[in-house]
Amino acid sequence: MGRLSGRGVGGRLGRQPARLAAPITEAERSKQRAEIMPGRSLYNTARWKRLRLEVLKRDGFICQQTGVRLTGKAPAPNSPIVDHKTPHRGDPALFFDPANLQSVSKAWHDSEKQRQEKQGWLTSGL
């Protein structure tokens, strides 16, 4: 096979613009999400961190959806996530309600839970 570069023959598609934007930093990504997601800042509070640990202990570090032991460190599939059963949408009362929280694995949260939210299953109350 011959090489045509440098012989006056351009590519069939010509020069295409980059399809992906330049990568942004984690801080920029977090700021963007905070702008579009109400209540995002609640995850950074000491109150949330204490409550998260209480819920994990209450549930015995066991995924309440699959029964998997939550021993991994993020981003491992078995790392612990404290999930809101009903989306809080920035409502502090719902955000900090222990009855609205469950311990789940990252694998379940990132797959099944996201599928449910996209399908609108989680819009009603507890």
C-alpha positions in Angstrom: 0.0 0.0 0.0 1.3 3.3 -1.0 1.3 6.4 1.2 -0.4 9.5 -0.3 0.5 12.0 2.4 2.6 14.8 1.1 1.7 14.1 -2.6 -1.0 16.7 -2.9 -3.8 14.3 -2.2 -6.0 15.4 0.7 -8.1 13.1 2.9 -11.6 12.3 1.8 -13.1 14.1 4.7 -10.8 17.0 4.9 -9.8 18.5 8.3 -12.5 17.9 10.9 -12.9 19.9 14.1 -12.2 18.2 17.4 -15.3 16.5 18.6 -14.4 16.4 22.3 -14.0 19.5 24.4 -10.7 19.9 26.3 -10.8 18.0 29.6 -11.8 20.1 32.5 -10.5 19.8 36.1 -12.5 18.0 38.8 -13.1 21.4 40.5 -14.6 22.8 37.3 -16.8 19.7 36.8 -18.0 19.9 40.4 -18.8 23.6 39.9 -20.8 22.8 36.8 -22.8 20.1 38.5 -23.5 22.4 41.5 -25.0 24.9 39.2 -27.5 22.4 37.7 -28.1 20.1 40.7 -29.9 21.7 43.6 -28.6 20.7 47.0 -25.2 19.4 45.8 -23.4 21.4 48.4 -25.2 19.4 51.2 -22.9 16.5 50.4 -19.9 18.6 51.7 -21.3 19.3 55.2 -20.1 17.7 58.4 -23.8 16.8 59.1 -24.0 14.7 55.9 -20.7 12.9 56.6 -21.8 12.0 60.1 -25.2 10.8 58.9 -23.6 8.8 56.0 -21.5 6.9 58.5 -24.4 6.3 60.8 -26.5 4.8 57.9 -23.6 2.6 56.8 -23.3 1.3 60.4 -27.0 0.9 60.7 -27.1 -1.3 57.5 -24.0 -3.3 58.6 -22.0 -2.2 55.5 -24.3 -4.4 53.4 -25.9 -3.3 50.2 -29.6 -3.1 50.9 -30.4 -4.0 47.2 -28.0 -6.9 46.5 -26.7 -8.1 49.8 -23.1 -7.5 48.8 -20.6 -6.6 51.6 -19.5 -2.9 51.1 -15.8 -3.2 51.7 -14.3 -1.6 48.6 -12.7 1.8 48.2 -14.1 4.0 45.4 -14.2 3.5 42.6 -14.5 -0.3 43.3 -17.9 -1.8 42.5 -18.3 -2.9 46.1 -17.5 0.5 47.6 -20.3 2.0 49.8 -22.7 4.6 48.6 -25.4 6.1 50.8 -28.4 6.5 48.4 -31.5 8.6 48.7 -34.5 6.3 48.1 -36.6 9.3 47.0 -34.6 12.1 45.2 -34.2 15.1 47.5 -34.0 17.7 44.8 -32.3 20.1 47.3 -34.9 19.7 50.1 -32.8 19.5 53.3 -35.5 17.7 55.2 -35.6 14.9 52.7 -31.8 15.0 52.2 -31.1 14.4 56.0 -34.0 12.0 56.6 -32.5 8.6 57.7 -35.6 6.8 56.6 -34.9 8.0 53.1 -31.4 6.6 53.1 -30.0 3.2 52.3 -26.5 1.7 51.9 -25.9 0.4 48.4 -22.9 -0.7 46.3 -21.4 1.6 43.8 -22.1 -1.0 41.1 -25.9 -1.0 41.9 -26.1 2.7 42.3 -24.3 3.5 39.0 -26.4 1.0 37.0 -29.8 0.0 38.4 -30.5 3.2 40.4 -29.6 5.4 37.4 -31.8 3.3 35.1 -34.7 3.7 37.5 -34.2 7.5 37.8 -34.0 7.9 34.0 -37.3 6.0 33.6 -39.0 8.2 36.2 -39.6 5.4 38.8 -38.5 7.5 41.7 -40.7 10.6 41.6 -43.2 9.6 44.3 -42.8 9.6 48.1 -41.4 6.8 50.2 
